[in-house]
Amino acid sequence: LKMADELPQPSTSNPRPDCSWVADEARNTVSVYAERWDDIPEEMFTDISS
């Protein structure tokens, strides 16, 4: 019980850092896909259509 009390509660200590990290990750992923999307959109669709 003492160890559990000593450990920081993730529900209260890590909500903001996790949310910010997830938000940054999502933005980075979207930006990467957006850049690649312009590089190979037609070719990809053409291959899938074929």
C-alpha positions in Angstrom: 0.0 0.0 0.0 2.9 2.4 0.8 4.5 1.8 -2.6 1.2 2.5 -4.3 0.7 5.7 -2.4 4.3 6.8 -3.2 3.9 6.2 -6.9 2.4 9.1 -8.8 -1.1 8.5 -10.0 -1.2 8.6 -13.9 -4.8 9.7 -13.8 -3.8 13.0 -12.1 0.0 13.4 -13.0 0.2 12.3 -16.6 -3.1 13.5 -18.3 -1.7 16.7 -19.7 1.7 15.4 -20.9 0.1 12.4 -22.5 -2.5 14.6 -24.3 0.1 17.0 -25.5 2.3 14.2 -26.7 -0.6 12.5 -28.5 -1.6 15.9 -30.1 2.0 16.5 -31.3 2.2 12.9 -32.7 -1.0 13.3 -34.5 0.0 16.6 -36.1 3.4 15.1 -37.1 1.8 12.1 -38.6 -0.8 14.1 -40.5 1.9 16.5 -41.9 4.0 13.5 -43.0 1.1 11.9 -44.8 0.1 15.2 -46.3 3.6 15.7 -47.8 3.8 12.1 -49.1 0.2 12.3 -50.3 1.2 15.0 -52.8 4.2 13.0 -53.9 2.4 9.8 -54.8 -1.3 10.2 -54.9 -2.1 9.3 -58.6 0.4 6.4 -58.8 -1.0 4.8 -55.6 -4.6 5.2 -56.8 -3.6 4.0 -60.3 -2.0 0.8 -58.9 -5.0 0.2 -56.6 -7.4 0.7 -59.5 -5.5 -1.7 -61.7 
